[in-house]
């Protein structure tokens, strides 16, 4: 019998004009390296806590409106982000040592788009979801933990048709 691991869930943010959930779906095997993370706390989440198979909410930041748009999973263990050593990359870090890389990445694989996007305004107004880090003012992390309960609420909301029928 296998060892049961704690269920871990995450939210990753990307600007849809830079890399959208549709881009992830279109990637080979619907998988891409989650590169360019240049925040120590987000890096530490990837290095210390993310595990293959963890569930991931894909969130479009700097969108109109910003919203959760799909479900993905962590598809690899953390490894050095090669963009830190690429002088032509916008994510280059000339102070990072190849012998002890500063920045890491994990692969993220798309599972499915949400039937409907969950806008930030709805997240902030929801009595359970307003506790999410993404709902807090000034939170700019591109990788953040999400409790399994919060993920379950997001997935349930994404499957709910919020249109109301007109009275007869």
N, C-alpha and C positions, 0 to 999 in steps of 0.2 A: 504494500500500500504506500502511495506517495505521501510526501510531506505536504501538508496544507500551508500555504503562505497567506499572510495577511493581504486582503484586497487593497490595492493602492490605485488611486485615480489621480489624474492630472488635468490641467487646462493649459494649452499652449496657444499663444497669441501670435497672429501674423496679420500684417496689413494686406488686404485682398489685392491691392494693386501691385504688391511685391510678390506674394505667394499666397494663393487662395486655396480653399478646400478643393475646388475644381482642379487646380493645378496638381494637388496631391493625388486626386483620383486618376488624373491623366499620366502621372509618373509611372515608369516601369514598375510593375507589380504593386502599383499604388503606394509606393514607399519612397521616402526621401530622407537624407540626413538632415537633422534639425540643427543646422549650422548657424554660425554668426551670433551665438549667445555670448554676450560680453558683460554679464552681471554675475558676480561671485555667488550670490544666493541661488540664482537659477542654475548656475553650473554645479553647485553643490547638490541640488536636488537630483540632477542628472547623474552625477558621480556616485552619490551615496544612497539614493533612495529609489530611483527608477529601475524597474525590472522588466525583462521581456514579458509581454502579455498584459502589462498594466494598461488599463483603459485610459483614453485621452479624449477630452472635449476639445475640438478645434474651434477657436474663437477668432472672428474677424475684428481686429482693432482698427481704429482710425477709419471706420466705415460709416455709412449713413443708413441705418443706425449701426453702432457696434453690436455684434451679436454672436451667440454660439450657433454654429452651423452644421456640425457633424461630429461623428464618433470615429475615433482612430485607436490605435494601440501602439505601445512601445515595441519595436521590432528588433532591437539590438541592445547589447550592453553599451555603456558609455565607452567612448574611445576618443583619442585626440582629434580635434577639429583641424583638418589640414588648411582651412582658409586663414588661420592665424599666421601661417608661414608663407602665404602667397602675397607678395608685394603688390600685385594688381587687384587683390580683393579688397572690397570696402571693409572687410572684417580683419584685415591684416593687423598683427600686433608684433611690431619689431622687437619688443622686449621679451616676448615669450621664447623660452629655450627649447629647442627640439628634443633635448635630453630629458627635460621635465616640462612638458607642454602645460600651459596655463589653462587653455580652453578645451572643452570637451563637447561632444555631440552624441545623440542617440539617433537611431533611425525611427521614423514614425510611419506607420502604415494606415491608410484610410480603411475604415470598415464600412461606413455608410453615411450618406448625408442625412441630416434631420429632415423629416417631412415638412417642418416649418422651422425657421430660425427663431431663436429666443433672444429678443433685443435686451440690451443692458437695462433699459428702463423697466422691463418686466422682471428681470433678475433683482433689481434694487427694490421693487415693490413687493416681491414675494416674501412672505413671512419667514420662510426657511432659507431661501437663496440669498437674501440680502446680507447674510454672513460670509458669503464667498469673498475671497481676496479681490477678485476682479471687480466687485461692487464697491470696494473701498476707494475713496478719493485719493488720487496720487499714486495708485499702485501701477507701476510700469513694468513689472516682471513679465517676461515672455514665457516663463515656465513656472507654474505654481500648483501646489497640491489642492485637491478637491476631495472632500470626504465621499465615501461610497454612497451615503444617503443623499448628498447634494447631487451626485451624478445621476442617481436613480430619479430624482425629482426633475432634473433637466431633461433626461431621456423621456420621461412620461409627458412633460409639457410639450416637447418637440413632436410628440405623436398626437397631440390634442389639437383638434380644429377649433380655433378661437372665434371663428365667424359665428355670428348669432343669426338665427332665422328671424325674419320680420314677423311681427304678430299678425294673425289672420284677421 
